[in-house]
Amino acid sequence: MLLDVASGGFALSLALTNRTDLVSEDMNPEERREMLEKLRSEQLEKEVGLLVNQIGKIDQPPG
């Protein structure tokens, strides 16, 4: 379930930040797939890091 949310968040983030300009239409399909996979991986890593940080804050006692 977490991966579903993260991948959906990736698609939304990619659309909102307009990072699609990094993937050119004149790239061959293999280059395009590799670039999109790299972008997806980087974004997923960022989102997981944010979630871990938020969970860490929840586990800390108040004060």
C-alpha positions as CSV (number, residue, x, y, z in Angstrom):
1,M,0.0,0.0,0.0
2,L,2.8,2.4,0.9
3,L,4.4,1.8,-2.5
4,D,1.1,2.5,-4.3
5,V,0.9,5.8,-2.5
6,A,4.5,6.7,-3.1
7,S,4.3,5.9,-6.9
8,G,1.1,8.0,-7.1
9,G,2.9,10.8,-5.3
10,F,5.8,10.4,-7.7
11,A,3.5,10.8,-10.7
12,L,1.9,13.9,-9.2
13,S,5.2,15.3,-8.1
14,L,6.7,14.8,-11.6
15,A,3.7,16.5,-13.1
16,L,3.8,19.4,-10.7
17,T,7.6,20.0,-11.0
18,N,7.6,19.6,-14.7
19,R,10.6,17.3,-14.6
20,T,9.3,15.8,-17.8
21,D,11.5,18.3,-19.7
22,L,14.4,16.1,-18.8
23,V,13.0,13.3,-20.9
24,S,13.1,14.3,-24.6
25,E,10.8,12.9,-27.2
26,D,13.7,12.3,-29.5
27,M,15.3,9.8,-27.1
28,N,15.2,6.2,-28.0
29,P,12.8,4.1,-25.9
30,E,15.6,2.6,-23.8
31,E,17.2,5.9,-22.9
32,R,13.8,7.3,-22.1
33,R,12.9,4.4,-19.9
34,E,16.2,4.6,-18.1
35,M,15.8,8.4,-17.5
36,L,12.3,8.0,-16.2
37,E,13.3,5.1,-14.0
38,K,16.2,7.2,-12.5
39,L,13.8,10.1,-11.9
40,R,11.2,7.8,-10.3
41,S,13.9,6.2,-8.1
42,E,15.2,9.6,-6.9
43,Q,11.7,10.8,-6.1
44,L,10.7,7.7,-4.3
45,E,13.9,7.9,-2.2
46,K,13.0,11.5,-1.2
47,E,9.4,10.6,-0.4
48,V,10.5,7.6,1.8
49,G,13.0,9.9,3.6
50,L,10.2,12.3,4.3
51,L,8.0,9.6,5.6
52,V,10.7,8.2,7.9
53,N,11.4,11.7,9.2
54,Q,7.7,12.2,10.0
55,I,7.4,8.8,11.7
56,G,10.5,9.6,13.7
57,K,8.9,12.8,14.9
58,I,5.7,10.9,15.9
59,D,7.7,8.5,18.1
60,Q,9.4,11.2,20.1
61,P,8.0,12.2,23.4
62,P,6.5,15.8,23.6
63,G,8.8,18.5,24.8
